[in-house]
Amino acid sequence: MEASEGTKSPSAQSVGTYMELPPRSGFGTYTYPNGDVYEGEWEGSKPNGYGTYTSHSGGVYRGRFMNGSLNGHATVQWGDGSVYVGDVEDFCASGYGTLTRPDGTVHEGQYSNGVPNGHGWGTVPDGTRIEGEFKDGKPCGRMVATDAMGRVTEVCCGDVKMSFTSIKTEGGRELSEDEVCIG
């Protein structure tokens, strides 16, 4: 949320030959030199309190601002239609939250630096549900995937290990994993 290079004030917008400054306090709207817009509460010429920040690239950030930065519980919608609802720190997903993409993919769980970190679960458009640990946005450790038919796949550190909720013969007898031939 800094002014572009060449302006005389980091929080001012050049309009003709005069500088338009953001509100000092209270409720107001300000358009930044790069086209971003903040509408909401101000204190000390910075966004402070509840507001909406709309970036020129189409992102919309709604929530509590502290000293110009979005922090706490917020809703973020990106230009591609993805929506994150949850905890944020300095505009990044950090804490617990849910990300929903336009294709129906959902991830809910712990985030750090804007990506899944820690325990989480998600679903993909074909109905598969994945649960486990994530590190730097990628699956890490033991993951369990359950497809729409109820078949369970266990993934450990990148190696696939098959396990099953239950497989029955036509006569109704439940098979053990040793009785199932894969491949």
PyRosetta script that sets phi, psi and omega in degrees:
from pyrosetta import init, pose_from_sequence

init()
pose = pose_from_sequence("MEASEGTKSPSAQSVGTYMELPPRSGFGTYTYPNGDVYEGEWEGSKPNGYGTYTSHSGGVYRGRFMNGSLNGHATVQWGDGSVYVGDVEDFCASGYGTLTRPDGTVHEGQYSNGVPNGHGWGTVPDGTRIEGEFKDGKPCGRMVATDAMGRVTEVCCGDVKMSFTSIKTEGGRELSEDEVCIG")
pose.set_psi(1, 32.9)
pose.set_omega(1, 178.6)
pose.set_phi(2, -95.1)
pose.set_psi(2, 154.4)
pose.set_omega(2, 177.5)
pose.set_phi(3, -70.4)
pose.set_psi(3, 155.7)
pose.set_omega(3, 179.0)
pose.set_phi(4, -72.7)
pose.set_psi(4, 160.5)
pose.set_omega(4, -177.8)
pose.set_phi(5, -59.3)
pose.set_psi(5, 139.8)
pose.set_omega(5, 176.3)
pose.set_phi(6, 104.4)
pose.set_psi(6, -14.9)
pose.set_omega(6, 176.8)
pose.set_phi(7, -82.2)
pose.set_psi(7, 156.1)
pose.set_omega(7, -175.5)
pose.set_phi(8, -81.8)
pose.set_psi(8, -20.0)
pose.set_omega(8, -179.4)
pose.set_phi(9, -132.4)
pose.set_psi(9, 135.8)
pose.set_omega(9, -179.0)
pose.set_phi(10, -66.1)
pose.set_psi(10, -11.8)
pose.set_omega(10, -179.8)
pose.set_phi(11, -121.8)
pose.set_psi(11, 23.6)
pose.set_omega(11, -177.5)
pose.set_phi(12, -119.2)
pose.set_psi(12, 150.1)
pose.set_omega(12, 177.6)
pose.set_phi(13, -111.9)
pose.set_psi(13, 129.6)
pose.set_omega(13, 180.0)
pose.set_phi(14, -80.3)
pose.set_psi(14, 123.4)
pose.set_omega(14, 177.5)
pose.set_phi(15, -129.1)
pose.set_psi(15, 106.4)
pose.set_omega(15, -176.0)
pose.set_phi(16, 60.9)
pose.set_psi(16, -122.9)
pose.set_omega(16, -179.7)
pose.set_phi(17, -105.1)
pose.set_psi(17, 10.2)
pose.set_omega(17, 179.5)
pose.set_phi(18, -125.2)
pose.set_psi(18, 156.7)
pose.set_omega(18, -177.2)
pose.set_phi(19, -100.6)
pose.set_psi(19, 124.6)
pose.set_omega(19, 175.0)
pose.set_phi(20, -94.6)
pose.set_psi(20, 119.8)
pose.set_omega(20, -177.3)
pose.set_phi(21, -95.6)
pose.set_psi(21, 152.6)
pose.set_omega(21, 176.3)
pose.set_phi(22, -69.2)
pose.set_psi(22, 159.8)
pose.set_omega(22, 178.4)
pose.set_phi(23, -58.5)
pose.set_psi(23, 143.2)
pose.set_omega(23, 178.2)
pose.set_phi(24, -75.5)
pose.set_psi(24, -44.8)
pose.set_omega(24, 179.2)
pose.set_phi(25, -156.8)
pose.set_psi(25, 164.2)
pose.set_omega(25, -177.9)
pose.set_phi(26, 96.0)
pose.set_psi(26, -157.4)
pose.set_omega(26, 179.8)
pose.set_phi(27, -101.4)
pose.set_psi(27, 137.5)
pose.set_omega(27, 178.9)
pose.set_phi(28, -169.4)
pose.set_psi(28, 173.0)
pose.set_omega(28, 179.6)
pose.set_phi(29, -123.3)
pose.set_psi(29, 138.8)
pose.set_omega(29, 179.1)
pose.set_phi(30, -139.5)
pose.set_psi(30, 134.7)
pose.set_omega(30, 175.3)
pose.set_phi(31, -104.5)
pose.set_psi(31, 122.2)
pose.set_omega(31, -179.6)
pose.set_phi(32, -78.6)
pose.set_psi(32, 160.0)
pose.set_omega(32, -178.5)
pose.set_phi(33, -55.5)
pose.set_psi(33, -30.3)
pose.set_omega(33, -179.0)
pose.set_phi(34, -84.5)
pose.set_psi(34, 0.7)
pose.set_omega(34, 178.7)
pose.set_phi(35, 99.6)
pose.set_psi(35, -8.3)
pose.set_omega(35, 175.7)
pose.set_phi(36, -66.4)
pose.set_psi(36, 150.0)
pose.set_omega(36, -178.7)
pose.set_phi(37, -130.7)
pose.set_psi(37, 133.8)
pose.set_omega(37, 171.9)
pose.set_phi(38, -117.6)
pose.set_psi(38, 130.2)
pose.set_omega(38, 174.9)
pose.set_phi(39, -127.6)
pose.set_psi(39, 122.3)
pose.set_omega(39, -179.4)
pose.set_phi(40, 160.5)
pose.set_psi(40, -154.0)
pose.set_omega(40, -176.5)
pose.set_phi(41, -83.0)
pose.set_psi(41, 142.7)
pose.set_omega(41, -178.9)
pose.set_phi(42, -126.0)
pose.set_psi(42, 149.8)
pose.set_omega(42, 171.5)
pose.set_phi(43, -154.0)
pose.set_psi(43, 129.8)
pose.set_omega(43, -179.2)
pose.set_phi(44, 61.6)
pose.set_psi(44, 34.7)
pose.set_omega(44, -179.6)
pose.set_phi(45, 63.8)
pose.set_psi(45, 20.5)
pose.set_omega(45, 177.2)
pose.set_phi(46, -130.0)
pose.set_psi(46, 149.8)
pose.set_omega(46, 173.3)
pose.set_phi(47, -57.9)
pose.set_psi(47, 121.4)
pose.set_omega(47, 178.2)
pose.set_phi(48, -145.8)
pose.set_psi(48, 116.7)
pose.set_omega(48, -176.8)
pose.set_phi(49, 112.4)
pose.set_psi(49, -164.9)
pose.set_omega(49, -176.9)
pose.set_phi(50, -76.6)
pose.set_psi(50, 137.9)
pose.set_omega(50, 178.3)
pose.set_phi(51, -169.2)
pose.set_psi(51, 179.2)
pose.set_omega(51, 178.6)
pose.set_phi(52, -128.5)
pose.set_psi(52, 125.9)
pose.set_omega(52, 178.2)
pose.set_phi(53, -111.7)
pose.set_psi(53, 121.7)
pose.set_omega(53, 179.5)
pose.set_phi(54, -113.9)
pose.set_psi(54, 118.8)
pose.set_omega(54, -179.3)
pose.set_phi(55, -83.0)
pose.set_psi(55, 155.3)
pose.set_omega(55, 179.7)
pose.set_phi(56, -63.5)
pose.set_psi(56, -18.5)
pose.set_omega(56, 179.6)
pose.set_phi(57, -89.2)
pose.set_psi(57, 0.9)
pose.set_omega(57, 174.5)
pose.set_phi(58, 106.1)
pose.set_psi(58, -5.2)
pose.set_omega(58, 177.9)
pose.set_phi(59, -74.6)
pose.set_psi(59, 140.4)
pose.set_omega(59, 178.3)
pose.set_phi(60, -125.1)
pose.set_psi(60, 123.7)
pose.set_omega(60, -176.6)
pose.set_phi(61, -117.3)
pose.set_psi(61, 118.3)
pose.set_omega(61, -179.8)
pose.set_phi(62, -120.6)
pose.set_psi(62, 130.5)
pose.set_omega(62, 177.8)
pose.set_phi(63, 160.4)
pose.set_psi(63, -155.6)
pose.set_omega(63, -179.5)
pose.set_phi(64, -92.1)
pose.set_psi(64, 133.1)
pose.set_omega(64, 178.1)
pose.set_phi(65, -110.2)
pose.set_psi(65, 141.7)
pose.set_omega(65, 175.9)
pose.set_phi(66, -130.9)
pose.set_psi(66, 118.4)
pose.set_omega(66, -179.4)
pose.set_phi(67, 52.0)
pose.set_psi(67, 41.2)
pose.set_omega(67, 175.3)
pose.set_phi(68, 88.3)
pose.set_psi(68, -1.1)
pose.set_omega(68, -177.0)
pose.set_phi(69, -121.3)
pose.set_psi(69, 140.8)
pose.set_omega(69, 178.2)
pose.set_phi(70, -75.4)
pose.set_psi(70, 122.7)
pose.set_omega(70, -178.7)
pose.set_phi(71, -143.3)
pose.set_psi(71, 146.9)
pose.set_omega(71, 178.7)
pose.set_phi(72, 99.2)
pose.set_psi(72, -153.0)
pose.set_omega(72, -179.7)
pose.set_phi(73, -80.9)
pose.set_psi(73, 132.6)
pose.set_omega(73, -176.3)
pose.set_phi(74, -150.8)
pose.set_psi(74, 167.8)
pose.set_omega(74, 171.4)
pose.set_phi(75, -120.4)
pose.set_psi(75, 128.0)
pose.set_omega(75, -179.5)
pose.set_phi(76, -124.3)
pose.set_psi(76, 127.7)
pose.set_omega(76, 175.6)
pose.set_phi(77, -122.2)
pose.set_psi(77, 124.9)
pose.set_omega(77, 179.8)
pose.set_phi(78, -91.1)
pose.set_psi(78, 165.2)
pose.set_omega(78, -178.6)
pose.set_phi(79, -57.9)
pose.set_psi(79, -26.2)
pose.set_omega(79, -179.6)
pose.set_phi(80, -82.3)
pose.set_psi(80, -1.3)
pose.set_omega(80, 179.5)
pose.set_phi(81, 96.6)
pose.set_psi(81, -5.6)
pose.set_omega(81, 176.4)
pose.set_phi(82, -67.0)
pose.set_psi(82, 142.3)
pose.set_omega(82, -178.9)
pose.set_phi(83, -129.3)
pose.set_psi(83, 130.6)
pose.set_omega(83, 174.8)
pose.set_phi(84, -115.6)
pose.set_psi(84, 130.4)
pose.set_omega(84, 175.2)
pose.set_phi(85, -125.2)
pose.set_psi(85, 119.0)
pose.set_omega(85, -179.8)
pose.set_phi(86, 161.7)
pose.set_psi(86, -158.4)
pose.set_omega(86, -177.1)
pose.set_phi(87, -79.2)
pose.set_psi(87, 138.0)
pose.set_omega(87, 177.2)
pose.set_phi(88, -133.4)
pose.set_psi(88, 155.0)
pose.set_omega(88, 174.9)
pose.set_phi(89, -139.0)
pose.set_psi(89, 120.1)
pose.set_omega(89, -179.4)
pose.set_phi(90, 52.3)
pose.set_psi(90, 50.2)
pose.set_omega(90, 177.6)
pose.set_phi(91, 73.1)
pose.set_psi(91, -3.1)
pose.set_omega(91, -178.0)
pose.set_phi(92, -107.7)
pose.set_psi(92, 143.1)
pose.set_omega(92, 173.9)
pose.set_phi(93, -58.4)
pose.set_psi(93, 124.1)
pose.set_omega(93, -178.1)
pose.set_phi(94, -156.1)
pose.set_psi(94, 110.1)
pose.set_omega(94, -173.9)
pose.set_phi(95, 118.6)
pose.set_psi(95, -146.2)
pose.set_omega(95, -177.5)
pose.set_phi(96, -96.6)
pose.set_psi(96, 136.0)
pose.set_omega(96, 178.6)
pose.set_phi(97, -167.3)
pose.set_psi(97, 174.7)
pose.set_omega(97, 179.7)
pose.set_phi(98, -128.6)
pose.set_psi(98, 127.6)
pose.set_omega(98, 176.3)
pose.set_phi(99, -110.9)
pose.set_psi(99, 126.3)
pose.set_omega(99, 177.6)
pose.set_phi(100, -120.0)
pose.set_psi(100, 124.8)
pose.set_omega(100, 179.7)
pose.set_phi(101, -96.8)
pose.set_psi(101, 159.4)
pose.set_omega(101, -178.4)
pose.set_phi(102, -58.4)
pose.set_psi(102, -28.3)
pose.set_omega(102, -179.4)
pose.set_phi(103, -80.0)
pose.set_psi(103, -0.2)
pose.set_omega(103, 179.7)
pose.set_phi(104, 98.8)
pose.set_psi(104, -6.3)
pose.set_omega(104, 176.9)
pose.set_phi(105, -65.5)
pose.set_psi(105, 133.8)
pose.set_omega(105, -179.8)
pose.set_phi(106, -129.3)
pose.set_psi(106, 137.7)
pose.set_omega(106, 170.4)
pose.set_phi(107, -130.0)
pose.set_psi(107, 127.1)
pose.set_omega(107, 177.5)
pose.set_phi(108, -126.0)
pose.set_psi(108, 132.7)
pose.set_omega(108, 178.7)
pose.set_phi(109, 157.3)
pose.set_psi(109, -154.9)
pose.set_omega(109, -177.9)
pose.set_phi(110, -82.6)
pose.set_psi(110, 139.1)
pose.set_omega(110, 178.2)
pose.set_phi(111, -127.2)
pose.set_psi(111, 152.6)
pose.set_omega(111, 172.8)
pose.set_phi(112, -150.2)
pose.set_psi(112, 134.3)
pose.set_omega(112, -179.0)
pose.set_phi(113, 53.6)
pose.set_psi(113, 35.2)
pose.set_omega(113, 174.4)
pose.set_phi(114, 85.3)
pose.set_psi(114, -0.2)
pose.set_omega(114, -179.0)
pose.set_phi(115, -132.1)
pose.set_psi(115, 158.3)
pose.set_omega(115, 177.5)
pose.set_phi(116, -58.3)
pose.set_psi(116, 129.0)
pose.set_omega(116, 176.4)
pose.set_phi(117, -146.7)
pose.set_psi(117, 117.1)
pose.set_omega(117, -177.5)
pose.set_phi(118, 107.5)
pose.set_psi(118, -161.0)
pose.set_omega(118, -176.0)
pose.set_phi(119, -76.0)
pose.set_psi(119, 140.7)
pose.set_omega(119, 177.7)
pose.set_phi(120, -165.0)
pose.set_psi(120, 171.8)
pose.set_omega(120, 176.0)
pose.set_phi(121, -143.3)
pose.set_psi(121, 161.3)
pose.set_omega(121, 178.9)
pose.set_phi(122, -158.6)
pose.set_psi(122, 165.7)
pose.set_omega(122, 173.3)
pose.set_phi(123, -127.4)
pose.set_psi(123, 150.1)
pose.set_omega(123, 177.2)
pose.set_phi(124, -114.1)
pose.set_psi(124, 165.7)
pose.set_omega(124, -173.5)
pose.set_phi(125, -53.8)
pose.set_psi(125, -29.0)
pose.set_omega(125, -179.5)
pose.set_phi(126, -80.0)
pose.set_psi(126, 1.9)
pose.set_omega(126, 177.6)
pose.set_phi(127, 95.4)
pose.set_psi(127, -3.0)
pose.set_omega(127, 178.7)
pose.set_phi(128, -68.2)
pose.set_psi(128, 134.4)
pose.set_omega(128, 177.8)
pose.set_phi(129, -109.6)
pose.set_psi(129, 129.7)
pose.set_omega(129, -178.7)
pose.set_phi(130, -120.2)
pose.set_psi(130, 134.5)
pose.set_omega(130, 179.2)
pose.set_phi(131, -138.7)
pose.set_psi(131, 140.4)
pose.set_omega(131, 177.2)
pose.set_phi(132, 159.7)
pose.set_psi(132, -153.7)
pose.set_omega(132, -176.7)
pose.set_phi(133, -98.5)
pose.set_psi(133, 145.0)
pose.set_omega(133, 177.9)
pose.set_phi(134, -127.3)
pose.set_psi(134, 146.9)
pose.set_omega(134, 174.5)
pose.set_phi(135, -138.2)
pose.set_psi(135, 126.6)
pose.set_omega(135, -179.4)
pose.set_phi(136, 51.8)
pose.set_psi(136, 38.6)
pose.set_omega(136, 175.8)
pose.set_phi(137, 84.3)
pose.set_psi(137, 0.4)
pose.set_omega(137, -177.3)
pose.set_phi(138, -120.7)
pose.set_psi(138, 148.8)
pose.set_omega(138, 175.8)
pose.set_phi(139, -57.3)
pose.set_psi(139, 139.7)
pose.set_omega(139, -178.0)
pose.set_phi(140, -146.1)
pose.set_psi(140, 130.3)
pose.set_omega(140, 179.2)
pose.set_phi(141, 83.8)
pose.set_psi(141, -147.0)
pose.set_omega(141, -175.7)
pose.set_phi(142, -82.5)
pose.set_psi(142, 126.1)
pose.set_omega(142, 176.3)
pose.set_phi(143, -125.8)
pose.set_psi(143, 144.4)
pose.set_omega(143, 176.3)
pose.set_phi(144, -122.4)
pose.set_psi(144, 125.5)
pose.set_omega(144, 178.3)
pose.set_phi(145, -114.2)
pose.set_psi(145, 130.7)
pose.set_omega(145, 177.4)
pose.set_phi(146, -120.1)
pose.set_psi(146, 118.5)
pose.set_omega(146, -178.4)
pose.set_phi(147, -82.2)
pose.set_psi(147, 176.2)
pose.set_omega(147, -176.0)
pose.set_phi(148, -62.0)
pose.set_psi(148, -22.1)
pose.set_omega(148, 179.2)
pose.set_phi(149, -88.3)
pose.set_psi(149, -3.0)
pose.set_omega(149, 179.6)
pose.set_phi(150, 91.9)
pose.set_psi(150, 2.7)
pose.set_omega(150, 177.9)
pose.set_phi(151, -73.9)
pose.set_psi(151, 137.9)
pose.set_omega(151, -175.7)
pose.set_phi(152, -112.2)
pose.set_psi(152, 132.4)
pose.set_omega(152, 174.7)
pose.set_phi(153, -121.6)
pose.set_psi(153, 131.0)
pose.set_omega(153, 177.2)
pose.set_phi(154, -106.0)
pose.set_psi(154, 128.7)
pose.set_omega(154, 179.4)
pose.set_phi(155, -116.9)
pose.set_psi(155, 125.8)
pose.set_omega(155, 178.5)
pose.set_phi(156, -120.3)
pose.set_psi(156, 115.4)
pose.set_omega(156, 176.7)
pose.set_phi(157, 48.0)
pose.set_psi(157, 40.7)
pose.set_omega(157, 176.7)
pose.set_phi(158, 91.1)
pose.set_psi(158, -15.5)
pose.set_omega(158, 177.2)
pose.set_phi(159, -91.3)
pose.set_psi(159, 135.2)
pose.set_omega(159, -179.5)
pose.set_phi(160, -89.1)
pose.set_psi(160, 128.7)
pose.set_omega(160, 175.8)
pose.set_phi(161, -124.7)
pose.set_psi(161, 126.3)
pose.set_omega(161, -178.5)
pose.set_phi(162, -85.4)
pose.set_psi(162, 138.6)
pose.set_omega(162, 169.3)
pose.set_phi(163, -143.2)
pose.set_psi(163, 164.6)
pose.set_omega(163, -171.7)
pose.set_phi(164, -135.5)
pose.set_psi(164, 147.1)
pose.set_omega(164, 173.1)
pose.set_phi(165, -72.8)
pose.set_psi(165, -46.7)
pose.set_omega(165, 176.7)
pose.set_phi(166, -179.3)
pose.set_psi(166, 132.8)
pose.set_omega(166, 175.3)
pose.set_phi(167, -123.7)
pose.set_psi(167, 129.3)
pose.set_omega(167, -177.2)
pose.set_phi(168, -120.5)
pose.set_psi(168, 149.1)
pose.set_omega(168, 175.1)
pose.set_phi(169, -74.6)
pose.set_psi(169, 170.9)
pose.set_omega(169, 177.9)
pose.set_phi(170, -60.5)
pose.set_psi(170, -28.4)
pose.set_omega(170, 178.8)
pose.set_phi(171, -80.1)
pose.set_psi(171, -5.0)
pose.set_omega(171, 177.3)
pose.set_phi(172, 97.4)
pose.set_psi(172, -1.2)
pose.set_omega(172, 179.5)
pose.set_phi(173, -76.3)
pose.set_psi(173, 132.8)
pose.set_omega(173, 178.9)
pose.set_phi(174, -78.9)
pose.set_psi(174, 132.2)
pose.set_omega(174, 179.8)
pose.set_phi(175, -91.7)
pose.set_psi(175, 146.1)
pose.set_omega(175, 172.9)
pose.set_phi(176, -85.3)
pose.set_psi(176, 165.0)
pose.set_omega(176, 178.6)
pose.set_phi(177, -60.3)
pose.set_psi(177, -32.1)
pose.set_omega(177, 180.0)
pose.set_phi(178, -66.4)
pose.set_psi(178, -24.3)
pose.set_omega(178, -177.8)
pose.set_phi(179, -88.1)
pose.set_psi(179, -7.3)
pose.set_omega(179, -176.0)
pose.set_phi(180, -96.5)
pose.set_psi(180, 129.8)
pose.set_omega(180, 178.0)
pose.set_phi(181, -100.9)
pose.set_psi(181, 121.4)
pose.set_omega(181, 178.9)
pose.set_phi(182, -109.0)
pose.set_psi(182, 129.8)
pose.set_omega(182, 176.5)
pose.set_phi(183, 107.3)
pose.dump_pdb("model.pdb")
